[in-house]
Amino acid sequence: MTDYALGHDDVLNLEEASQYLRIKRRTLYVLAARRAVPGAKIGGQWRFRQSQLDGLFEEGQRPPGLHAVQFQARWRTGGRKP
C-alpha cells in the first residue's frame, strides 16, 4: 500500500479536478484535450496534479504566452485568437 503522506503531489481525476477549479467537468475535459490545462490521460481517464492546477494562477506557470484574459478568450473561440 502506498503512503501518500510522504509529500507526493495529489493526483486528481476529472471530477475532483473540476470541483477543485470550480468549473464544469466538460469544460475541464475540453481544456485538457486542447492542452490548455496540464494533465495526462492514463488508461483512458484524465489525471491532473494539483500543484500544476495551482500553477495556472501563477504568471510563470501558465502555458507560454497565455494570460488569464487570453485563456478565457481562447476557450470561447475554440483555441483560435479572438
N, C-alpha and C positions, 0 to 999 in steps of 0.2 A: 504494500500500500504506500502511496506517495504522500509525503508530508509537505503540504503547501505553505506551511508556516516558515519555511526556510528562506523567504524573501523572493520566491518566484513571482513573476508578474501574473496577475489574474488573467485568465483566458475566458472570454465571454462568447456565448453563442449569439445568434442573430437576435433572438428575443431579448436576452439580457442586455446586449449592447444597445438595442433600440430603446429600451427602458432607461438605461444609463444616460443616453444622449437626449432622451425625451422627444424622440421622433418616431414616426410610424415605421414598422418593420419593412414595408415595401420601399419606403424612402431610403433606408439604410441599405437594403439589398441592391437597389439601383446604383447608389453612390459607390458601394463596394465593387460592383461589377464594372463600373467606369473607372475604377482605381482612384476615385476622389477621396476615399476613406481607406486607410490601410487595413487589410485583412487578408485571410487566406482561406481557400476552400479546401477542406480536408474531408475526405470521404463523402463528397457531395454536399457538405454543410459548411456554412461560413463560420469562421472563428476570428475573434478580434482581441488584441492585447489592450487591456485597459489603459496602460501608460501611453500607448500610441493614440488612443482616442483622446486622452487628455492633451496630447501634443497638438491636436487640431486647434486648440485655443491659444497656443503659444506661437508667436510670429515665426520663430526659427524652425518650427516643427511641421508647418504646413507644406503641402506639395509645392515645389518651386514655382514662384510667380503667381501663386493662387492666394489672394487675400480674401478675407471674410465676405466682403461685398461681392467679389467676383465668384466666390464659391456658391453663393446663393443664386446669382445671375446665371451661372453656367448650369446649375441644376434645372432651372426653369427652361433653358433653351436646349436642353439635351446635350450639353457639353460644348456647344458652339459659342463663340464670342458674341455677346449681345450687340 
